[in-house]
Amino acid sequence: MKILIINRNTRNEHEWRRKDRLRTINRRLIRQEKLCRGCELCGRRDLPPPELHFHHRDQAKKRRKICHMITSATDVLVDELAQCRLWCRWSHNHFHRTGEIRFCPQALAARPAEMEVFA
């Protein structure tokens, strides 16, 4: 069995190829999920995929970050994605800094002021 030195966590060539295949499939799945769903807070679907972040609804049920599950089995990733909300970058960062769920400034320009903050 040929051992590769590409990645210290990879035991052999078979494992490396399996992870490489899963990485391609899962990245495509995550990108497609972001393009289809858009931001769940403000409803914007025109954002590029890197501007959308997954937010776990219940932190206690969270297995790992989505970005760390890129070489996990696809069905495990799909289960984890089902537990997540998809928010734009600004809203997600604002929530983790302040604890408030808010629309991003671009969405606020298109919505009335009374819809700015959620309970």
N, C-alpha and C positions, 0 to 999 in steps of 0.2 A: 504494500500500500504506500503510495507516494504522499509524503507529508509536505504541505505547503507552508511557506513562511510569510504569506501575505497578511494574515491576521492571526494574532496569538490565540484568540478564542476559537479559531477554527481547527478542528482536529484533523481533518483530512480533505482530500479533493472533493469527495462526494458531499460532505457537509457544506463546503464552500459553494459548490454549484447549486445546492438546494437553497441556501440562503440568498444567493444571487438571483435565482428565479423568483423566490418569494418577494424579494426587495422590489423587483420590477412590477410584479402583479399588485402588491400592496400600495406602491406609490401611485400607480394608475387608479386604483380603487379610491384612495384618499382624494386625489385630484378630481375625480368624477363626482365624488360625494360633495366636495366644496362647490363645484360648478353647478350642480343640480339644486342644492339647498340654499345657498346664499346665507346672508346674515339673518338669524332668526329674530333679532331685536328690531332692526330697522327695515328689514325686508329687502335690502339692496342685493341684487344679483349681478351687478356690473363690476364687482370687485374681483381682482385677480386672486387665484388660490392662495398665494403667500400672505395676503392681507386678511385671511379668515383663520380663526383659531378655534380649536375644540376646547370646550369647557365642560368638565364633568359635573353632572347634576348633583351627585352624591359622592363626596370625597371619600367616604368610608368604603364604598364599593369599587373604588378606582384600583385597578391592578397596576398599571404603569401609564406613563405619558404615551400619547398616541405616537409621537415621533420616535419613541424607544421601542415600539412594537412593529417596526417596519420589516423585521425578519421573522416575526411570529407567524403562526399558522393563520391563514386568511379568515377562517371562521371565528377564531379568537378575536381578531382585529374587528370583524364586523360586529360581534357582541359588544365590544368596547365602544365602537362608534355609536351604537344604539343608545348607550348611556350618556352620550355627550350632546351638548348644545353647540351650535356653530355660531360664533359671534365675530364681528369685525375686530380688527386688532385694537382700535382705539377703545371700544366698549369693554373688551376683555381686560386690557391693561388698567382701565379706570376702575373696574370692579375689584381687581386684586389690590389696587392702591387704596381705595376708599371704602369698599364694601357696598357701594351703590351701583345699581343697574341703571345705566343711562344710554341714550342714543348717542351716536357719534355726531360731531358738529355738522357734517354734510347732511345727515338725515334730519337733524333739528331744523335746518333751513326749509325743509319741505313739509314739516309737520307743525301742528299747533303747539303752543307753549305748555298747555295743560297735560300733554302726553310725554313730557320730558323725563320724569322720574317714575319708576315703578315701585311698588311696595314689595 
